[in-house]
Amino acid sequence: MAKSKSRSSNPPPTTTREINPVVKYFNETRAELRKVTWPTRDETKNLTLIIVAVTVAMALFLGTLDYLFQVVAAGVISGDPIRIVIAIVLFAIAAAAFYFNNQEV
């Protein structure tokens, strides 16, 4: 018996091989990282010192602000009239700053 020349349902083999999406992602990531201009050791040291200095300055500023609010709040709770006036003035300053900051030019 002769074989029929009918085509099978299997698609013909492709000449290009598809790459796994995960492998493709890592290859593209590696290619992008090769394009990066990395900072020098001195630049890294200087930027680190700036970050540490700003962090310390902000910690001192926020600590001082927290202490002042604590003193004012304790005075308001205890009924000290001077601290109540200070609290009202600080609230008015904060409200004015918020108002003027949100104004459109």
C-alpha positions in Angstrom: 0.0 0.0 0.0 1.3 3.4 -0.9 1.4 6.2 1.7 -0.9 9.1 1.1 0.6 12.5 0.5 -1.8 14.3 2.8 -0.2 16.7 5.2 -0.2 16.2 8.9 -1.8 18.6 11.3 1.6 19.4 12.8 3.0 22.9 11.8 6.3 23.0 10.0 9.3 23.6 12.2 10.3 27.2 12.6 13.7 28.4 11.8 13.8 31.0 14.7 13.7 29.8 18.2 11.5 31.6 20.6 13.3 32.8 23.8 11.8 32.1 27.2 10.2 35.4 28.5 12.1 35.2 31.8 15.4 34.7 30.0 14.6 37.6 27.6 13.8 39.8 30.6 17.2 39.1 32.3 19.1 39.6 29.0 17.4 42.9 28.5 18.1 43.9 32.1 21.8 43.0 31.7 21.9 45.1 28.5 20.4 48.1 30.3 22.7 47.8 33.3 25.7 47.9 30.9 24.5 51.3 29.7 24.5 52.8 33.2 27.1 55.3 34.2 28.0 54.3 37.8 29.3 57.0 40.2 32.9 57.0 41.2 34.0 56.2 44.8 34.4 59.9 45.6 31.0 60.8 44.3 29.4 58.0 46.3 31.2 59.1 49.4 30.2 62.7 49.0 26.5 61.8 48.3 26.5 59.5 51.3 27.8 62.3 53.5 25.2 64.7 52.2 22.4 62.2 53.0 23.7 61.6 56.5 24.0 65.3 57.2 20.5 66.0 55.9 19.1 63.1 58.0 20.8 64.4 61.2 19.6 67.9 60.5 16.1 66.8 60.0 16.1 64.6 63.1 17.3 67.6 65.2 14.7 69.9 63.6 11.8 67.4 64.1 13.0 66.6 67.6 13.0 70.3 68.5 9.6 70.8 66.9 8.2 67.8 68.8 9.6 69.1 72.1 8.0 72.6 71.5 4.7 71.1 70.7 4.9 68.9 73.8 5.6 71.9 76.0 2.7 73.9 74.4 0.3 71.0 74.6 1.1 70.3 78.2 0.5 74.0 79.0 -2.8 74.0 77.2 -3.9 70.9 79.0 -2.8 72.3 82.4 -4.6 75.6 81.7 -1.6 77.9 81.6 -2.8 81.1 79.9 0.6 82.0 78.4 0.9 78.6 76.7 -2.7 78.8 75.5 -1.9 82.1 73.7 1.3 80.6 72.3 -0.7 77.7 71.0 -3.3 80.0 69.4 -0.5 82.1 67.7 1.2 79.0 66.4 -2.1 77.6 65.1 -2.7 81.0 63.3 0.7 81.0 61.8 0.3 77.4 60.6 -3.1 78.1 59.1 -1.8 81.2 57.3 1.2 79.3 55.9 -1.2 76.5 54.7 -3.5 79.1 53.2 -0.8 81.0 51.3 1.0 77.9 50.2 -2.2 76.6 48.5 -2.9 79.8 46.6 -2.7 79.6 42.8 -0.5 82.1 41.1 
